[in-house]
Amino acid sequence: MEKIKFVQYGCGKMSKYTVSYALKKGYELVGAVDINENIIGKDISLILGGDDVGIKITSAFDAKKMLIETKPDVCIITTMSLLKDLKDILMLCAELGINAITTCEEAFYPMASNPELTKKIDLLAKQNNCTITGSGYQDVFWGNLIYTLAGATAEIKKIKGSSSYNVEDYGIALAQVHGAGMSLDVFDEKIASIDRMTKEERQKLIDSGNYTPSYMWNVVPWLADKFGFTITDMSQKCIPITHSEDIHSSTLNMDIKKGNATGMSAIVTAHTKQGVVIEAECIGKVYAKGEVDKNDWTIYGQPDTRVVITEPNTVELTCASIVNRIPDLLDSKPGFVPTSQMGPLDYIKRN
């Protein structure tokens, strides 16, 4: 069997793991892309460590030429958190018939927050017989884990989850969409004000492609899709998180003053036609000393079941999930296909 060829798009914090994990699975790296002039033209071993691997980092401006020349089976994209910020590379992959998988949180279920752009990518991918999807930590810990637990439940009344993570681990784009470093007035204007919109105003913003969703805004409808539930109403509330002392953010390269937002808690609540309520909270912030990641979900019903995972390594779990999803990506129907429409995430042995 021929090796699966892949290109790494985005050579920041996450790429160290996605590339090394993919190489360990026996996949062949044929290209790498970034926008950082300080690393363009250098061997990707600069990111991985160790000896040169013979793959120089290409400028994003030259990505199309490189993709045409290398003909990868899959493009792994680890850059931004919003679908509109990935429009160019996702449309390029769809145009060239290259399967793509991304850590972009909105891409987990973008139909809920940017349906028009999702439709455009979906149509182009179908025309060129390739698949685009989003995956990562949420694929297992906010999605398939909950769905599996439900298999041991006689009746579900409510699904409630909460997950926390340190925005320092993911880069500046993620920190910014969580409001880290903002004053409370700026946070209220740029983030919390959206929650005060009417449903009609929010839908208009979503349809325009200018809505900035919290991560759970895309997770809750993913869960509903996986379970076959029909959402009748969905709302969101974003709350700034502060600290009693100044906290330094290396990602933002600043000291966040006490009383300013170190991040936020976003709670998304959905009611379904089937009577099941789904409530999911994500807490993303710059951690103070001693704070750790946590994932806590409860299925209320008959019986109640709670699962708590303390100190999950969310960065590495995200990257391993991306790599382990690649076989499903390659086997999927063409189009923009959320992983809710794929099977459970399997451990992939080395080829």
C-alpha angles and dihedrals in degrees: 000000000000118000117259107249119215141181123211111221109195120028101206133110097313097047093069088069102034092052096043093046092048091049090051089054089057097256118145120238110217102166148003132204136196142153096223108110090202092068103028110114093021126111114266088237082085085075099033099041123225129066125346114278096198097249115117120202111253125212115252087238089065096041096107093054092047093048092050091050098045098039096205122197091221140014117213110207119197106165126094137016101226127071094225089059089056095045096108098049095040092049090046092052090047091048092051095043094245119148112234135195124185142189088218102133095213090054089066088084108348094166086084097056111019107021097160096055090042090055091051093051091044094052094048092046091051091049091054098037101242136119131235123193145154125231142152139117093340092058089073109016100041097027128020094030090058092044091052093050089052088061088072094049124096095199132007123208101164140003114206126180141171129187131179131196139170111252088206089075096061110045140255099301093060093044091053096051088054091056094244110171095016124128113242091252092054091044090053092049099044103032117009095045091072089065090062093060122108117251089254093052092048092049090050089053091048092050090051092056093239100106117118106208128197112239093256090057086073097036097056095057089043088059092045090051092048092051094041092242122151114224113223098176135010130183137175137207123191117197124187118235119215136183132221092233137039113276124200117226114201090187093056091033092227145097110251105219119230110269093030122105116278087182137303150265114232119193120191120189125190131183118205137207088241091060096250117131118211117199119176131176129193120193113197118173146131102276124236118219112297097017117129139184118271136182117198125174133168129190108205116204136067099004115005112230127190128189122189124185113189122202099000112182093239097180096053093037089054092051095044089050090053093052094044090052093059096090090052089048091053093046096046129104113263123269135053100323121179115217088243084078093051128072128267116301108265131201107252117215121215113277 
